[in-house]
């Protein structure tokens, strides 16, 4: 990590606005903090592309002081994890298109090319284009509350799942014949049934551990249900259209609001026009065959092609090729000798009186004749 001298304003003594440019790669991320007023480099750092490094990176950025904006080059296949981490912490993130880097690198103040120079170039390109003109995302206010509540609920659900798995093994060791259906221990009826049996049993070490796990499962279930009710109120106020969609429940809508604030979390205003109704296509009565689909597509494409105002000649589609099995092979004409050709009806031109065909005498082979001689 290399840190430059922080720019101090004469009257205020603090840095007002910082733009942190990020040059992201698969294995490492290089970031550079630039003063938004004069574009001076304040500090730069290179970290590994891991979640634990993201936490250290956020601590480093908060130590710079002042308001900050993260300018990340729009390479989402390598920068997506960093963007999601920053949004979950309430940071403001802007995406800088890669095409803006072409002219910015050629006009850089330092010669050469490195990750540090690229990070500084990204930050200055964001300042040149304007932070408000670039795609921006930030969870603030109710949207951030929804994201925090969803993440907290998921952590509690994971804790409850681990406790339920341990309790099921404990119940199997105590009473192998007891069958507990899947996902039954999240319901109050089965919790009371198992709790009553544990209370009536001999209070051994296994039983006491099982009772403690069941008590914690009940507490987590109450907290999870309360969080879901709170999320229902927030989502109904932020994104009522999501709840109106078929198949979109409270938890799904809350995740959409918390993860895509720019689109899903924007509530409809009074002056905004209503979206056009979506017409569902009626169910098909008779499904067309593949031949019908092919014929329709061919006719449509041929009509478009011939109707185009092109100077070249209209193209005539070739006939579909026929298989060899459907083609009849022409039999070769029998060869005739000169005498038969001369006496044939075709040669004389008189086809009304054909010459009689002389029958052939059959040949008989006598098997009893010695040597197979013919008579």
C-alpha positions as CSV (number, residue, x, y, z in Angstrom):
1,X,0.0,0.0,0.0
2,X,1.3,3.4,-0.9
3,X,-0.3,6.5,0.4
4,X,0.3,10.0,-0.9
5,X,0.0,13.3,1.0
6,X,-3.7,14.1,1.6
7,X,-4.8,17.3,0.0
8,X,-5.9,19.8,2.7
9,X,-8.1,22.7,1.9
10,X,-6.8,26.0,3.5
11,X,-10.1,27.0,5.0
12,X,-11.8,23.7,5.9
13,X,-8.9,21.4,6.6
14,X,-10.7,18.2,5.4
15,X,-11.2,16.4,2.1
16,X,-14.7,17.1,0.9
17,X,-15.2,14.5,-1.9
18,X,-13.2,11.5,-2.9
19,X,-13.6,9.3,-6.0
20,X,-12.1,5.9,-5.7
21,X,-11.3,4.3,-9.0
22,X,-11.1,0.5,-9.2
23,X,-9.2,-1.6,-11.7
24,X,-10.5,-5.1,-11.1
25,X,-9.0,-8.3,-12.2
26,X,-9.6,-12.0,-11.4
27,X,-6.9,-12.3,-8.8
28,X,-6.4,-8.8,-7.5
29,X,-8.1,-5.4,-7.4
30,X,-6.1,-2.1,-7.5
31,X,-7.9,1.1,-6.2
32,X,-6.8,4.7,-6.2
33,X,-8.4,7.6,-4.3
34,X,-8.6,10.9,-6.2
35,X,-9.6,14.2,-5.0
36,X,-12.9,15.2,-6.8
37,X,-12.0,18.9,-7.0
38,X,-8.5,18.9,-8.6
39,X,-8.0,15.2,-9.6
40,X,-4.9,14.7,-7.4
41,X,-4.0,11.2,-6.4
42,X,-4.4,10.8,-2.6
43,X,-3.7,7.1,-2.0
44,X,-3.7,3.8,-3.8
45,X,-3.9,0.2,-2.6
46,X,-3.9,-3.3,-4.1
47,X,-5.8,-6.2,-2.5
48,X,-6.6,-9.8,-3.4
49,X,-10.0,-10.5,-4.9
50,X,-11.4,-12.1,-1.8
51,X,-14.2,-11.1,0.6
52,X,-11.8,-10.8,3.6
53,X,-9.8,-8.3,1.5
54,X,-13.0,-6.3,0.7
55,X,-13.5,-5.7,4.4
56,X,-9.9,-4.4,4.8
57,X,-10.5,-2.3,1.7
58,X,-13.6,-0.7,3.2
59,X,-11.7,0.1,6.4
60,X,-8.9,1.7,4.3
61,X,-11.4,3.9,2.4
62,X,-13.2,5.0,5.6
63,X,-9.8,6.1,7.0
64,X,-9.4,8.6,4.2
65,X,-12.3,10.7,5.5
66,X,-14.8,12.7,3.6
67,X,-17.6,11.6,1.3
68,X,-16.6,9.0,-1.2
69,X,-17.9,7.5,-4.4
70,X,-16.6,4.2,-5.9
71,X,-15.9,4.4,-9.7
72,X,-15.6,0.8,-10.9
73,X,-14.9,-0.2,-14.5
74,X,-17.9,-2.0,-16.0
75,X,-16.4,-5.5,-16.1
76,X,-19.0,-7.3,-14.1
77,X,-17.6,-10.8,-14.5
78,X,-14.7,-9.7,-12.2
79,X,-16.1,-6.7,-10.4
80,X,-19.6,-8.1,-9.4
81,X,-18.5,-9.4,-6.0
82,X,-16.9,-6.1,-5.0
83,X,-20.0,-4.1,-6.2
84,X,-22.4,-6.3,-4.2
85,X,-20.2,-6.0,-1.1
86,X,-20.1,-2.2,-1.3
87,X,-23.8,-1.9,-1.9
88,X,-24.6,-4.0,1.1
89,X,-22.5,-1.6,3.2
90,X,-24.4,1.4,2.0
91,X,-21.7,2.7,-0.3
92,X,-22.3,4.6,-3.6
93,X,-21.1,2.8,-6.7
94,X,-20.9,4.2,-10.3
95,X,-20.0,2.1,-13.3
96,X,-17.5,3.5,-15.8
97,X,-17.9,2.1,-19.4
98,X,-14.6,0.6,-20.7
99,X,-14.8,2.7,-23.9
100,X,-14.1,5.9,-21.9
101,X,-10.6,4.4,-21.0
102,X,-9.3,4.6,-24.6
103,X,-8.8,8.3,-24.8
104,X,-8.1,8.7,-21.1
105,X,-5.1,6.4,-21.1
106,X,-3.5,8.2,-24.0
107,X,-3.9,11.5,-22.1
108,X,-2.6,10.2,-18.8
109,X,-0.1,12.3,-16.9
110,X,2.2,9.4,-16.2
111,X,3.8,7.3,-19.0
112,X,3.5,3.6,-19.2
113,X,0.7,1.2,-18.2
114,X,0.0,-0.4,-14.8
115,X,-2.9,-1.3,-12.6
116,X,-2.3,1.8,-10.5
117,X,-2.3,4.1,-13.6
118,X,-5.5,2.4,-14.8
119,X,-7.2,2.9,-11.4
120,X,-6.3,6.6,-11.5
121,X,-7.5,6.9,-15.1
122,X,-10.9,5.3,-14.2
123,X,-11.4,7.8,-11.3
124,X,-10.6,10.8,-13.5
125,X,-12.7,9.5,-16.4
126,X,-15.7,9.3,-14.0
127,X,-15.0,12.9,-12.9
128,X,-14.7,14.1,-16.5
129,X,-18.0,12.4,-17.6
130,X,-19.8,13.5,-14.4
131,X,-20.8,11.3,-11.5
132,X,-24.5,12.0,-12.0
133,X,-24.3,11.0,-15.7
134,X,-22.9,7.5,-15.1
135,X,-25.0,4.5,-14.0
136,X,-25.1,4.7,-10.2
137,X,-26.4,2.4,-7.5
138,X,-26.7,3.0,-3.8
139,X,-28.8,1.5,-1.0
140,X,-30.0,4.4,1.3
141,X,-32.9,4.8,3.6
142,X,-35.6,2.2,3.5
143,X,-33.9,0.2,0.7
144,X,-30.8,-0.3,2.9
145,X,-33.1,-1.3,5.9
146,X,-34.7,-4.0,3.7
147,X,-31.3,-5.3,2.7
148,X,-30.1,-5.5,6.2
149,X,-33.3,-7.2,7.5
150,X,-33.1,-9.8,4.7
151,X,-29.5,-10.6,5.4
152,X,-30.2,-10.8,9.1
153,X,-33.1,-13.1,8.6
154,X,-31.1,-15.4,6.3
155,X,-28.4,-15.7,9.0
156,X,-31.0,-16.6,11.6
157,X,-32.5,-19.2,9.3
158,X,-29.1,-20.8,8.8
159,X,-28.6,-20.9,12.6
160,X,-32.0,-22.5,13.1
161,X,-31.3,-25.1,10.4
162,X,-28.1,-26.2,12.1
163,X,-29.8,-26.5,15.5
164,X,-32.7,-28.5,13.9
165,X,-30.2,-30.9,12.4
166,X,-28.4,-31.4,15.7
167,X,-31.8,-31.9,17.5
168,X,-32.9,-34.5,15.0
169,X,-29.8,-36.6,15.6
170,X,-30.3,-36.2,19.3
171,X,-33.9,-37.4,19.1
172,X,-32.8,-40.3,17.0
173,X,-30.3,-41.4,19.6
174,X,-32.9,-41.1,22.3
175,X,-35.9,-42.7,20.5
176,X,-35.0,-44.4,17.2
177,X,-38.6,-45.2,16.6
178,X,-39.7,-41.5,16.6
179,X,-40.2,-40.2,13.1
180,X,-40.2,-36.5,12.7
181,X,-41.2,-35.3,9.2
182,X,-38.9,-32.9,7.3
183,X,-39.3,-29.2,8.2
184,X,-41.6,-30.2,11.0
185,X,-39.6,-28.6,13.8
186,X,-40.1,-25.1,12.5
187,X,-43.9,-25.3,13.3
188,X,-45.2,-24.7,16.8
189,X,-47.3,-27.9,16.9
190,X,-44.3,-30.2,16.5
191,X,-42.2,-28.1,18.8
192,X,-44.8,-28.5,21.6
193,X,-45.0,-32.2,20.9
194,X,-41.3,-32.8,21.1
195,X,-40.9,-30.5,24.1
196,X,-43.6,-32.4,26.0
197,X,-41.9,-35.7,25.4
198,X,-38.5,-34.3,26.4
199,X,-40.1,-32.9,29.6
200,X,-41.6,-36.3,30.6
201,X,-38.4,-38.2,29.9
202,X,-35.6,-38.9,32.3
203,X,-33.4,-35.8,32.5
204,X,-30.2,-37.2,31.2
205,X,-27.4,-35.2,29.5
206,X,-28.8,-35.8,26.1
207,X,-32.3,-34.8,27.1
208,X,-31.1,-31.5,28.7
209,X,-29.1,-30.6,25.6
210,X,-32.1,-31.4,23.4
211,X,-34.3,-29.2,25.5
212,X,-31.9,-26.3,25.3
213,X,-31.6,-26.7,21.5
214,X,-35.4,-26.8,21.2
215,X,-35.7,-23.6,23.3
216,X,-33.3,-21.8,21.0
217,X,-35.2,-23.0,18.0
218,X,-38.4,-21.6,19.3
219,X,-36.7,-18.2,20.0
220,X,-35.2,-18.1,16.5
221,X,-38.6,-19.0,15.0
222,X,-40.3,-16.1,16.7
223,X,-37.6,-13.7,15.6
224,X,-37.7,-14.9,12.0
225,X,-41.5,-14.5,11.9
226,X,-41.3,-11.0,13.3
227,X,-38.7,-10.0,10.7
228,X,-40.9,-11.3,7.9
229,X,-43.9,-9.3,9.1
230,X,-41.7,-6.2,9.3
231,X,-40.4,-6.8,5.8
232,X,-44.0,-7.1,4.5
233,X,-44.8,-3.6,5.7
234,X,-41.6,-2.1,4.2
235,X,-42.0,-3.9,0.8
236,X,-45.7,-2.9,0.6
237,X,-44.7,0.7,0.9
238,X,-41.6,0.6,-1.4
239,X,-42.6,-1.8,-4.2
240,X,-46.4,-2.6,-4.2
241,X,-46.2,-3.7,-7.8
242,X,-43.8,-6.5,-7.0
243,X,-46.3,-8.0,-4.4
244,X,-49.1,-7.7,-7.0
245,X,-47.1,-10.0,-9.4
246,X,-48.2,-13.6,-9.4
247,X,-45.8,-15.9,-7.6
248,X,-43.8,-13.0,-6.0
249,X,-44.1,-13.2,-2.2
250,X,-42.8,-10.9,0.5
251,X,-39.3,-12.5,0.8
252,X,-38.7,-12.5,-3.0
253,X,-39.8,-8.9,-3.3
254,X,-37.6,-7.9,-0.4
255,X,-34.6,-9.5,-2.0
256,X,-35.3,-7.7,-5.3
257,X,-35.7,-4.4,-3.5
258,X,-32.5,-4.9,-1.5
259,X,-30.3,-6.1,-4.4
260,X,-31.5,-3.9,-7.3
261,X,-32.5,-0.5,-5.8
262,X,-32.3,1.4,-9.0
263,X,-35.1,-0.5,-10.7
264,X,-37.2,-2.5,-8.2
265,X,-37.1,-0.1,-5.2
266,X,-38.4,3.0,-7.0
267,X,-42.1,3.5,-5.9
268,X,-44.6,4.7,-8.5
269,X,-45.2,8.4,-8.4
270,X,-48.5,10.1,-9.1
271,X,-47.3,11.7,-12.3
272,X,-45.7,8.6,-13.7
273,X,-47.6,6.8,-16.4
274,X,-48.9,3.4,-15.8
275,X,-47.2,0.6,-17.7
276,X,-49.2,-0.9,-20.5
277,X,-51.2,-4.0,-19.6
278,X,-49.6,-7.3,-20.5
279,X,-51.8,-9.4,-22.7
280,X,-51.5,-13.1,-22.4
281,X,-51.7,-15.1,-25.6
282,X,-54.6,-17.5,-25.7
283,X,-53.9,-21.2,-25.4
284,X,-53.3,-22.8,-28.7
285,X,-56.2,-25.0,-29.9
286,X,-54.3,-27.0,-32.4
287,X,-50.5,-27.2,-32.2
288,X,-49.0,-26.7,-35.6
289,X,-46.7,-29.4,-36.9
290,X,-43.1,-28.8,-37.7
291,X,-43.9,-28.9,-41.4
292,X,-46.5,-26.1,-41.0
293,X,-44.0,-24.0,-39.1
294,X,-41.3,-24.5,-41.7
295,X,-43.7,-23.7,-44.6
296,X,-44.9,-20.5,-42.8
297,X,-41.4,-19.4,-42.0
298,X,-40.2,-20.0,-45.6
299,X,-43.2,-18.1,-47.1
300,X,-42.6,-15.2,-44.7
301,X,-38.9,-14.9,-45.4
302,X,-39.4,-15.3,-49.2
303,X,-42.0,-12.5,-49.2
304,X,-39.7,-10.2,-47.3
305,X,-36.8,-10.9,-49.6
306,X,-38.7,-10.4,-52.8
307,X,-40.5,-7.3,-51.5
308,X,-37.2,-5.5,-50.6
309,X,-36.1,-2.6,-52.8
310,X,-32.9,-4.2,-53.8
311,X,-31.2,-3.7,-57.2
312,X,-30.2,-7.3,-57.6
313,X,-32.5,-9.8,-59.2
314,X,-35.1,-11.5,-57.1
315,X,-33.9,-14.8,-55.7
316,X,-35.9,-17.9,-56.6
317,X,-35.9,-20.5,-53.8
318,X,-34.6,-23.9,-54.9
319,X,-37.0,-26.8,-54.8
320,X,-36.5,-29.1,-51.9
321,X,-34.2,-32.0,-52.7
322,X,-35.7,-35.3,-53.2
323,X,-34.3,-38.4,-51.8
324,X,-32.6,-41.0,-53.9
325,X,-35.1,-43.6,-52.8
326,X,-37.8,-41.7,-54.6
327,X,-35.9,-41.4,-57.9
328,X,-36.3,-44.2,-60.3
329,X,-33.2,-45.2,-61.9
330,X,-33.4,-45.4,-65.7
331,X,-32.6,-48.9,-67.0
332,X,-29.9,-48.9,-69.6
333,X,-31.2,-49.9,-73.1
334,X,-30.4,-53.4,-74.2
335,X,-27.7,-53.7,-76.7
336,X,-28.8,-55.0,-80.1
337,X,-26.7,-56.6,-82.8
338,X,-26.6,-55.1,-86.2
339,X,-28.8,-57.8,-87.8
340,X,-31.6,-57.4,-85.2
341,X,-31.3,-53.6,-85.5
342,X,-31.7,-53.8,-89.2
343,X,-34.7,-56.0,-89.0
344,X,-36.3,-54.3,-86.0
345,X,-39.6,-52.4,-86.5
346,X,-38.1,-49.2,-85.4
347,X,-35.4,-49.4,-88.1
348,X,-37.9,-50.0,-90.9
349,X,-40.3,-47.5,-89.6
350,X,-43.2,-50.0,-89.8
351,X,-44.4,-50.7,-86.3
352,X,-47.8,-52.2,-87.4
353,X,-46.5,-55.7,-88.4
354,X,-43.9,-56.7,-85.9
355,X,-41.8,-59.8,-86.7
356,X,-42.8,-63.0,-84.9
357,X,-40.5,-63.9,-82.1
358,X,-39.0,-67.4,-82.5
359,X,-39.4,-69.5,-79.4
360,X,-36.4,-71.1,-77.9
361,X,-36.2,-74.8,-77.3
362,X,-35.8,-75.8,-73.6
363,X,-32.6,-77.6,-72.7
364,X,-32.9,-80.6,-70.5
365,X,-29.9,-81.9,-68.4
366,X,-30.0,-85.6,-67.5
367,X,-28.4,-86.1,-64.2
368,X,-28.1,-89.9,-64.7
369,X,-26.1,-89.5,-67.9
370,X,-22.4,-90.3,-67.1
371,X,-20.3,-87.2,-67.0
372,X,-23.5,-85.1,-67.3
373,X,-23.4,-85.4,-71.1
374,X,-26.2,-83.9,-73.0
375,X,-28.4,-86.0,-75.4
